[in-house]
Amino acid sequence: MFALAYYPDSFSLSWNQGRGGFLFAMAFIVAELIGVKLIVSQKRVLLTIPFAAAVFAYLISLDYGLRTYIQDSAKMYHVNLVHSWTWMWDFIIMGAFVIAAVTILFGKRWIRIAPAGPIFLCGSAIILSLDAFFPYDTLGPLQYVVPYLVKNNVAIINFFHLGTAIAKDNLMFLKGEHGSMALQVFWPSAGVHSVIIYSLVMMAFLLKMNILPKRKAAYFALGIAGTIGVNVIRIFSLSLFVLKVSANPVEFEQFHGVAGEIMFLPWLFAYLFIVTSIETKRLKKQIA
């Protein structure tokens, strides 16, 4: 909330261009804590204040040279993408704060009480670090599935006769109503990072649920399929923008910056809500 008040313009939903992920982390935490019937002592609450103050100090210091220092340090560590490196530290700091806070409040039980928010923040920091040190297609295993997603997208475009589309490895050549554009797709743009973040959050979420392992596996697999489906829609929407809206690189980049997270994060939150609702109803029926 302090970050939102102090840097309101920084809450972009683009995964490596802002703090939009903080909003969803907060939503996860609130959703998990609602209905938790635990008495937390005032002393424990007060112990979290110094950690919160440290985060306030970090955020304020960014305007007084700290952000410049972080950006300059990228060269020292041979970082390739400075934006991902810079935002990575915000998620590291916030992730560390939330873990410290829930540990103070709930002890070791926090992993079963409110794991989704902290793991989402830490997972985002890990993905940003991978993007900072291994950008584009340098991280082979994550890039492996991209050509298949590109070919699938081109097949959809050609099937519906939306324009001219040709695929070659991770390249797409698109020609539509407003001109042509060649798009080179890398694993973050293909949404591979969202599958990783989903896996981390969902495993933590399922860990706290008292249901049969078979049901946990089914929920996890269904969520993976849904996340891949969201990524297919993501790539298709980017292509459709070029074919039907604009082939201007600047306008495309603006749309590209928000297209992924504005689809994935609501999907993740909605899916967790659906799973919770289903299991809550099942539990009530069993009790009845």
C-alpha positions as CSV (number, residue, x, y, z in Angstrom):
1,M,0.0,0.0,0.0
2,F,2.9,2.3,0.7
3,A,4.5,1.5,-2.6
4,L,1.2,2.2,-4.4
5,A,0.8,5.6,-2.6
6,Y,4.4,6.6,-3.2
7,Y,4.9,5.3,-6.8
8,P,1.3,5.1,-8.2
9,D,2.6,5.3,-11.8
10,S,4.8,2.3,-11.4
11,F,2.0,-0.2,-11.0
12,S,2.1,-1.4,-14.6
13,L,0.8,-4.9,-15.2
14,S,3.8,-5.7,-17.4
15,W,5.8,-8.4,-15.7
16,N,9.2,-6.7,-16.1
17,Q,8.2,-3.0,-16.3
18,G,6.4,-2.3,-13.0
19,R,5.0,-3.3,-9.6
20,G,1.6,-4.5,-10.8
21,G,2.5,-8.0,-9.4
22,F,2.4,-6.4,-5.9
23,L,-1.4,-6.0,-6.2
24,F,-2.0,-9.6,-7.0
25,A,0.4,-10.7,-4.2
26,M,-1.6,-8.6,-1.8
27,A,-4.9,-10.1,-3.1
28,F,-3.5,-13.6,-2.6
29,I,-2.5,-12.8,1.0
30,V,-5.9,-11.2,1.8
31,A,-7.8,-14.1,0.3
32,E,-5.8,-16.6,2.3
33,L,-6.1,-14.8,5.6
34,I,-9.9,-14.2,5.4
35,G,-11.5,-16.6,7.7
36,V,-8.4,-17.7,9.5
37,K,-9.3,-18.0,13.1
38,L,-5.9,-17.5,14.9
39,I,-5.1,-15.1,17.7
40,V,-2.0,-13.2,17.0
41,S,-0.4,-11.3,19.9
42,Q,0.1,-7.5,19.7
43,K,3.8,-8.1,20.4
44,R,4.1,-10.2,17.2
45,V,2.4,-7.5,15.2
46,L,4.7,-4.8,16.6
47,L,7.7,-6.9,15.7
48,T,6.8,-6.6,12.0
49,I,7.0,-2.8,12.1
50,P,10.9,-2.6,11.7
51,F,10.7,-4.8,8.6
52,A,8.0,-2.6,7.1
53,A,10.1,0.5,7.9
54,A,13.1,-1.1,6.1
55,V,10.9,-1.6,3.0
56,F,9.7,2.0,3.3
57,A,13.3,3.1,3.5
58,Y,14.2,1.0,0.4
59,L,11.4,2.4,-1.7
60,I,12.2,6.0,-0.7
61,S,15.9,5.6,-1.3
62,L,15.2,4.6,-4.9
63,D,14.5,8.3,-5.7
64,Y,17.7,9.3,-3.9
65,G,20.3,7.4,-5.9
66,L,19.6,3.8,-5.1
67,R,17.9,3.0,-8.4
68,T,20.8,4.5,-10.3
69,Y,23.2,2.4,-8.2
70,I,21.2,-0.7,-9.0
71,Q,21.2,0.1,-12.7
72,D,25.0,0.8,-12.7
73,S,25.7,-2.4,-10.9
74,A,24.2,-4.4,-13.8
75,K,27.5,-4.0,-15.7
76,M,29.5,-5.4,-12.8
77,Y,27.4,-8.6,-12.8
78,H,27.2,-8.9,-16.6
79,V,23.5,-8.4,-16.6
80,N,22.0,-8.2,-20.1
81,L,18.5,-6.8,-19.4
82,V,18.7,-3.9,-17.0
83,H,15.0,-3.5,-16.6
84,S,14.5,-7.0,-15.4
85,W,17.5,-6.6,-13.1
86,T,16.1,-3.4,-11.6
87,W,12.6,-4.7,-10.9
88,M,14.0,-8.0,-9.6
89,W,15.2,-6.2,-6.5
90,D,11.8,-4.8,-5.8
91,F,10.3,-8.3,-5.8
92,I,13.2,-9.6,-3.7
93,I,12.7,-6.9,-1.1
94,M,8.9,-7.3,-1.0
95,G,9.2,-11.1,-1.0
96,A,11.6,-11.1,1.9
97,F,9.4,-8.7,3.9
98,V,6.3,-10.7,3.4
99,I,8.1,-14.0,4.4
100,A,9.5,-12.3,7.5
101,A,6.1,-10.8,8.4
102,V,4.1,-14.1,8.1
103,T,6.9,-16.0,9.9
104,I,6.7,-13.5,12.9
105,L,2.9,-13.7,12.9
106,F,2.3,-17.4,12.4
107,G,5.7,-19.1,12.9
108,K,6.4,-22.1,10.7
109,R,2.7,-22.6,10.1
110,W,2.8,-19.7,7.6
111,I,3.5,-22.2,4.8
112,R,0.1,-23.7,5.4
113,I,-1.7,-20.5,6.2
114,A,-0.6,-17.9,3.6
115,P,1.9,-19.3,1.2
116,A,0.6,-18.0,-2.2
117,G,1.5,-14.3,-1.8
118,P,5.1,-14.9,-0.7
119,I,5.8,-17.6,-3.2
120,F,4.3,-15.5,-6.0
121,L,6.7,-12.6,-5.1
122,C,9.7,-14.9,-4.8
123,G,8.8,-16.7,-8.0
124,S,8.5,-13.4,-9.9
125,A,11.9,-12.4,-8.5
126,I,13.4,-15.7,-9.8
127,I,11.9,-15.3,-13.3
128,L,13.1,-11.7,-13.5
129,S,16.6,-12.9,-12.5
130,L,16.5,-15.5,-15.2
131,D,15.5,-12.9,-17.8
132,A,18.2,-10.5,-16.6
133,F,21.0,-13.0,-16.9
134,F,19.6,-15.2,-19.7
135,P,17.6,-13.0,-22.0
136,Y,15.9,-13.8,-25.2
137,D,16.7,-17.4,-26.3
138,T,19.9,-18.0,-24.3
139,L,18.1,-20.2,-21.8
140,G,17.5,-23.2,-24.0
141,P,15.2,-25.3,-21.9
142,L,12.7,-22.5,-21.5
143,Q,12.9,-21.6,-25.1
144,Y,12.3,-25.2,-26.3
145,V,8.5,-25.0,-26.5
146,V,8.3,-21.6,-28.1
147,P,8.6,-22.8,-31.8
148,Y,5.6,-25.1,-31.2
149,L,3.5,-22.3,-29.8
150,V,4.5,-20.1,-32.7
151,K,3.5,-22.8,-35.3
152,N,0.2,-23.3,-33.5
153,N,-0.5,-19.6,-33.6
154,V,0.2,-19.3,-37.3
155,A,-2.1,-22.3,-37.9
156,I,-4.9,-20.6,-36.1
157,I,-4.4,-17.4,-38.1
158,N,-4.4,-19.2,-41.4
159,F,-7.4,-21.4,-40.5
160,F,-9.5,-18.3,-39.8
161,H,-8.0,-16.4,-42.8
162,L,-7.1,-13.4,-40.6
163,G,-4.1,-12.4,-42.7
164,T,-0.8,-13.8,-43.9
165,A,1.2,-15.6,-41.3
166,I,4.4,-17.7,-41.7
167,A,6.4,-19.4,-38.9
168,K,10.0,-20.3,-38.8
169,D,11.4,-21.5,-35.5
170,N,10.6,-18.7,-33.1
171,L,9.9,-16.2,-35.9
172,M,6.5,-15.1,-37.2
173,F,6.0,-13.1,-40.3
174,L,2.7,-11.3,-40.3
175,K,0.9,-9.2,-42.9
176,G,-2.4,-7.7,-42.3
177,E,-4.6,-4.7,-42.9
178,H,-2.1,-2.1,-41.7
179,G,1.1,-3.5,-43.0
180,S,3.6,-6.3,-42.1
181,M,5.8,-7.1,-39.2
182,A,8.2,-9.8,-38.2
183,L,8.0,-10.9,-34.6
184,Q,10.7,-12.9,-32.8
185,V,9.1,-14.7,-29.8
186,F,11.2,-15.5,-26.7
187,W,10.1,-17.5,-23.7
188,P,8.9,-14.6,-21.5
189,S,6.7,-13.2,-24.4
190,A,5.4,-16.8,-25.0
191,G,4.3,-16.9,-21.3
192,V,6.6,-19.7,-20.2
193,H,7.4,-17.7,-17.1
194,S,3.7,-17.8,-16.2
195,V,3.7,-21.6,-16.2
196,I,6.6,-21.6,-13.7
197,I,4.9,-19.0,-11.4
198,Y,1.6,-20.9,-11.6
199,S,3.4,-24.1,-10.7
200,L,5.0,-22.6,-7.6
201,V,1.9,-20.8,-6.4
202,M,-0.4,-23.8,-7.1
203,M,1.8,-26.3,-5.3
204,A,1.9,-24.1,-2.2
205,F,-1.8,-23.5,-2.4
206,L,-2.6,-27.3,-2.8
207,L,-0.2,-28.1,0.1
208,K,-2.5,-26.4,2.6
209,M,-5.7,-28.1,1.3
210,N,-6.8,-31.2,3.1
211,I,-8.0,-33.2,0.0
212,L,-7.0,-36.4,-1.7
213,P,-3.7,-36.4,-3.6
214,K,-5.6,-37.5,-6.8
215,R,-7.8,-34.4,-6.6
216,K,-4.7,-32.2,-6.0
217,A,-3.0,-33.7,-9.1
218,A,-6.2,-33.2,-11.1
219,Y,-6.5,-29.5,-10.1
220,F,-2.8,-28.9,-10.8
221,A,-2.9,-30.5,-14.3
222,L,-6.1,-28.7,-15.2
223,G,-4.5,-25.4,-14.1
224,I,-1.4,-26.2,-16.3
225,A,-3.7,-26.7,-19.3
226,G,-5.5,-23.5,-18.5
227,T,-2.3,-21.5,-18.2
228,I,-1.0,-22.9,-21.5
229,G,-4.4,-21.9,-23.0
230,V,-4.0,-18.4,-21.7
231,N,-0.5,-18.2,-23.3
232,V,-1.9,-19.4,-26.6
233,I,-4.5,-16.6,-26.4
234,R,-1.7,-14.2,-25.4
235,I,0.4,-14.9,-28.6
236,F,-2.8,-14.9,-30.7
237,S,-3.9,-11.5,-29.3
238,L,-0.4,-10.0,-30.1
239,S,-0.6,-11.3,-33.7
240,L,-4.2,-10.1,-34.1
241,F,-3.1,-6.6,-32.9
242,V,-0.6,-6.5,-35.8
243,L,-3.0,-8.0,-38.3
244,K,-6.1,-5.9,-37.5
245,V,-5.2,-2.9,-35.3
246,S,-1.7,-1.6,-36.0
247,A,1.7,-2.6,-37.4
248,N,3.4,0.4,-35.7
249,P,6.2,-0.9,-33.5
250,V,5.6,1.7,-30.8
251,E,1.9,0.9,-30.5
252,F,2.6,-2.8,-30.6
253,E,5.1,-2.5,-27.8
254,Q,2.6,-0.7,-25.6
255,F,0.1,-3.5,-26.1
256,H,2.8,-6.2,-25.7
257,G,3.7,-4.7,-22.3
258,V,0.4,-5.5,-20.7
259,A,-1.1,-8.3,-22.9
260,G,0.4,-11.1,-21.0
261,E,0.0,-10.2,-17.3
262,I,-3.5,-8.7,-17.8
263,M,-4.5,-12.2,-18.9
264,F,-2.4,-14.5,-16.7
265,L,-2.8,-12.9,-13.3
266,P,-6.6,-12.6,-13.3
267,W,-6.7,-16.2,-14.6
268,L,-4.5,-17.4,-11.8
269,F,-6.5,-15.6,-9.1
270,A,-9.8,-16.8,-10.6
271,Y,-8.7,-20.4,-10.8
272,L,-7.6,-20.5,-7.2
273,F,-10.9,-18.9,-6.2
274,I,-12.8,-21.6,-8.2
275,V,-10.8,-24.4,-6.6
276,T,-11.4,-23.0,-3.2
277,S,-15.1,-22.6,-3.8
278,I,-15.5,-26.2,-5.1
279,E,-13.7,-27.7,-2.2
280,T,-15.5,-25.5,0.4
281,K,-18.9,-26.7,-1.0
282,R,-17.7,-30.3,-0.9
283,L,-16.6,-29.9,2.7
284,K,-20.0,-28.4,3.7
285,K,-21.8,-31.3,2.1
286,Q,-19.7,-33.8,3.8
287,I,-20.3,-32.1,7.2
288,A,-24.0,-32.0,6.5
